[in-house]
Amino acid sequence: MSKGYVILTEAVRDRAGMDAYSRAAAPSLVEAGASVLAVDEEPRVLEGRWHGDRTVVLEFASVEAARAWYESAGYARAKPLRQAAADTNAVLLAGFEMPPRPA
C-alpha cells in the first residue's frame, strides 16, 4: 500500500486567520497520524507557474488515510478558517514505490 500525500498551495490573505486555522487543524492531523513534510513560504519555482506564497506537504500512511483526514469531522471544523484566510489549491497524491532491483 503506497503512502498518501496532500499538497496545499496557499495564497494567504490573512496571516492571523491562517494561524488560527493551523491551531484548529493540528489535532485532526495528529489524530490521522499525518506527518508535515514541508511548509515553505518561498518555494523556488523551477519551471512553469506556481500558485500561492505558501506550500504545505502532508504525508499519510495511505491515500485512504489522507482522504479520511480531509473528509473528517475534525478537519471540517478547521477548513472554513483556511478558506476564509487564503485561496488554496489542494491535491491528493499516491506515493510511488520503486520496484526492487533485479538480483
C-alpha positions as CSV (number, residue, x, y, z in Angstrom):
1,M,0.0,0.0,0.0
2,S,1.5,3.3,-1.0
3,K,1.5,6.4,1.2
4,G,-0.8,9.3,0.5
5,Y,0.2,12.9,0.2
6,V,-1.8,16.1,0.4
7,I,-0.2,19.2,-1.1
8,L,-1.7,22.6,-0.5
9,T,-0.6,25.8,-2.2
10,E,-2.0,28.8,-0.4
11,A,-2.2,32.5,-1.4
12,V,-2.5,33.8,2.1
13,R,-4.7,36.9,2.6
14,D,-5.0,36.9,6.4
15,R,-1.9,35.7,8.4
16,A,-3.8,35.8,11.7
17,G,-6.6,33.7,10.2
18,M,-4.1,31.2,8.9
19,D,-2.5,30.9,12.4
20,A,-6.0,30.2,13.8
21,Y,-6.5,27.6,11.1
22,S,-3.2,25.9,11.9
23,R,-4.1,25.7,15.6
24,A,-7.5,24.3,14.7
25,A,-6.2,21.8,12.1
26,A,-3.3,20.4,14.2
27,P,-5.4,18.0,16.3
28,S,-7.0,16.4,13.2
29,L,-3.5,15.9,11.7
30,V,-2.3,14.2,14.9
31,E,-5.4,12.0,15.1
32,A,-4.9,11.0,11.5
33,G,-1.2,10.1,12.1
34,A,-0.1,12.6,9.5
35,S,3.5,14.0,9.1
36,V,4.1,17.5,8.0
37,L,7.0,17.1,5.5
38,A,7.3,20.7,4.3
39,V,6.0,24.2,4.9
40,D,7.7,26.7,2.6
41,E,6.8,30.4,2.3
42,E,9.2,30.9,-0.5
43,P,9.0,27.9,-2.9
44,R,11.6,28.1,-5.7
45,V,9.8,27.5,-8.9
46,L,12.0,25.6,-11.3
47,E,9.5,25.5,-14.2
48,G,6.1,26.9,-15.0
49,R,3.9,28.9,-12.7
50,W,3.2,28.1,-9.0
51,H,0.1,29.2,-7.1
52,G,0.3,31.0,-3.8
53,D,3.0,32.1,-1.4
54,R,3.0,29.1,0.9
55,T,3.2,25.4,0.1
56,V,2.4,22.6,2.6
57,V,3.2,18.9,2.1
58,L,1.5,16.3,4.3
59,E,2.2,12.6,4.4
60,F,-0.3,9.9,5.5
61,A,0.0,6.1,5.8
62,S,-2.2,5.7,2.7
63,V,-4.3,7.5,0.1
64,E,-7.3,6.3,2.0
65,A,-6.0,7.7,5.3
66,A,-5.3,11.1,3.6
67,R,-8.9,11.2,2.2
68,A,-10.3,10.2,5.5
69,W,-8.5,13.1,7.2
70,Y,-9.6,15.6,4.6
71,E,-13.2,14.4,5.0
72,S,-13.1,14.1,8.8
73,A,-15.3,16.0,11.2
74,G,-12.2,17.3,13.0
75,Y,-10.8,18.8,9.8
76,A,-14.3,20.0,8.7
77,R,-14.2,22.4,11.7
78,A,-10.8,23.8,10.7
79,K,-11.3,24.0,6.9
80,P,-13.6,27.1,6.9
81,L,-10.8,29.1,8.7
82,R,-8.4,28.3,5.9
83,Q,-10.9,29.1,3.2
84,A,-11.6,32.5,4.8
85,A,-7.9,33.3,5.1
86,A,-6.4,32.0,1.9
87,D,-7.1,31.0,-1.7
88,T,-6.0,27.4,-1.7
89,N,-5.3,24.6,-4.2
90,A,-5.2,21.1,-2.7
91,V,-4.3,17.8,-4.3
92,L,-4.2,14.2,-3.1
93,L,-1.4,12.1,-4.5
94,A,-0.5,8.4,-4.2
95,G,3.1,7.7,-3.3
96,F,5.4,5.8,-5.6
97,E,7.4,2.8,-4.6
98,M,10.4,1.9,-6.7
99,P,10.3,-1.7,-7.9
100,P,13.1,-3.9,-6.4
101,R,16.3,-4.1,-8.4
102,P,16.9,-7.4,-10.1
103,A,19.4,-9.5,-8.3
